[in-house]
Amino acid sequence: MASSGSSSSVSTKRWQRGTLRVPVVFAILLLMAFAALAAPQDRDHDRDHDRDHPPVRVSDERMSRDFGGGRGGRPSPDALCEPGFVAVGFHVQTGEYFNTAWLDCVRLRHDGELGDEPRITGRTGSPGGRPVHDAYCPPGRVLRGLRGRTGASIDEAVGVCSSIRAIAERRDDARVEMTQPVVRPNAGGHRAEAECPPGAVVTGLRSMSGEYMDHLWLLCSELRRDY
């Protein structure tokens, strides 16, 4: 009799465990079904997002925009961002005049966001001067132009900045923010301005120089979307 009771108890426990497994297995299958249904929707959402915000890249081609200055000097090496990088600020070393200038550049990621490791370009201009003046775009903004004053040389330069997305979308109402101004001692000259074409950003500087920087150009690269 004891043996029969024990066998019955074991059978009951096995039946209970088997009964408990049924809803667990059913729940797992149900979750798998929901996941299978959701996956195509997630992929569709990702495709829609990619269509709305296609990847952005920087063209390898560069175009020049004249900021101004005098007619003297000789060509100096360009200050160029690396391929795929865009300018987010600039530096000028001055004495009595502007001597050399160079850029801070960051990588433009495919999602349109900016990298966080700036790289410095080489310098354009004529060696000399002592103080170094820094001019940075606000965080998340890139250089799209310069404003200031020029005469026989460069007297003042202020960077013009906007967001990458606004530039890539060629918005007419893109918000403009300015860098710190860089001004030479006893500055004069007349008002000057150079801005990259719609959809382009600064990726280099070019100059004519002798004893100091005589003339300055921006080098711009187009932002292209890969649809």
N, C-alpha and C positions, 0 to 999 in steps of 0.2 A: 504493500500500500504506500509506503513512504517513497518507494521508487517511482510509482505512478504519479504521485503528487509532484515530485520534483520534475519529472518529465513534462507534466502539464504546465508547471511554472515556467520552465525554459521555453516551451512553445509559445506561451503567452507573451513573454518578453521579446522573442523574435518577431512575433506578429506586430507588437507595438513599435519596435524599431523599424520594421518594414513600413508600417503605416506612417511613421514620422518622416521617412525618407521621401514619400510621395510628394508632399507639398514643397519640400526643399528642392527636389529635382524639378518640379513644375515651376518654382520661382526662378531657378537658374535658367531654364529654357525661355521663360517669359522675358527675363533681362536680356538674353541673347537676341531674342526677336526684336526688342526695342532698339538695341544697339545697331542691329542690321538695318532697321528702318531709318535710324537717325544718321547713319554714316553718309548716305547719298546726299541728305539735306545739308550736312556740314560741308561736304565737298562742293555742293552747289553754292553755298554761302561764301566759301573761299574763292570760288571762281568769280562770283559777283563782286567781291571785294577787290580782286585783282583787276577786274574790268574798270571799276571805279577809281582805283589807285594803282595803275600799272607801274612797273619798276622804272626808276629814273636813273639815267647815267649821264656822265659828262662827256661831251664830244671831244675828240682828240684835236679837232681843228680850232685854231685861235684867230680872232679878228682884233684889230687894234682900234682904239678910240683915243683921239688926241686931247690931252688935258691942257697942254699949252706950255709956254716958256719962251726962251730966246732961240736964236737961230745958230748959235755957236756950238762948239763941242764936236765930239765924234761918237760913233756908236759904242755903247757900253754893253757888256753881256746882259741878257735878259734875266730877270728874277722870275722863275717859273715854278708853279705848283707841279707836283708829280701827277701823272695820268690818273684820272679818277678822283682827284682832290680839288677842293674849292677854297678860295681865300675867305678868312674870317677876321682878318685884321692886318695891319701893316706897321712897320717901324721905319723911322727916319733918323739918320745920324747927321747932325748939323754943326756948322761952325758959324761963320757969318751968313752962309747960304746952306741950302740943302746939299748934302754931299752924296750919301748913299741911301737907298731904300730897299726894303725886302718885305716879304709876306709871311704871315702865319696861315697854313693851309691844313684842312682836315679832310679825311676821306668822306665821300658821299656814298652811303650805303644804298643798295638796290631798293630798299623800302622808302627811300627819300629822307631818311634820318641822317644826322651828321655823326661822324665818329668823334671820339673824345680824346684822341691823341694827336695834337697839332704837330706839324712838321714845318720847319723853317726853310725858306728858299735860299738860294744864293742872293748876292747883292747886285743891284744895278746902280751905276753912278760912278763917282770919283772918290777914292779914299780920302779921308780927312774928317775934320770935326771931332767933337768929343761927346756932347750930350746925345743920348739916344732917347727919342720920343716914341711912345707906344700909343697905338690907336686900335681899339678892339670893337668889333660889332657886339651888341648884346647877345647873351646866350641864345642859341638856336637860330641866329641870323647869319647871313653871309654877305660878302661885299659885292655890290652891284654897280658902284660908281664912286666918283670923287667930286667934291666941290671945294672951292677955295679961291686963291688969287695967284696970278702969274704976271710976270713982266719980262725982263731979260733973263729971269730964272724962275724958280718956284718959290713963292712967298708963303703960301698957306695951303694945306690940304686937310680935308675932312672926309672921312669915308661915309658912303651912303649904303645902308644895309636893309635887307628885307628877308623874309622867310623863304626857304627853298620852295615850299609848296606854292606860295604866291607867285614866285618868279616862273616856276615850271608851268603854272596854269595861265601865265601871261595876264594876270589880273590888273585892270586899270586902277583899281582902288587899293592896291597893295600898300600896306602900312610901311612907311619909311622911318627908319631910326638912324641916328648919326653916331659916329665914333667921336672920340676926343679930337680936338683940332691940333694940328702940328703947324706951328708958325715960326718962321725964322726971325732973328732979331731985326728990328727996323723994317718990318715988312711993308711993302707998298703994292704996286701992280694993280691989275684990274681983275674983275670977277671972271672966274673960269669954272667950267664944269665939263665932265665927261661921264657918260653912263653907258653901260653895256646895252645892246639891243634887247628888245622884249624877249624873255625866255633864256637870257644868257647871264652868266656870272663872271666875276673877275677870277682869272687863273694865272695872271702874270703882270709884270711891270717891264716897261722898256724905256730907255733914256738915251739922250745925247749929253755927253759930259766932257768938260775940260778940267779946269781947276775946281769946278763945282758942277752940280747938276744943272744943265741948261734947259732941257726940255724933257717932258714926261708923257708917256702914253700908257693907257690901260690895255691889257690883253684879256680878251673875253672868250669864253667857251659856251656853246649852247647846251642847255639841259634837254635831253631827249627822253621820251617815254617809249618803252618797248611794249607795244600793244600785242 
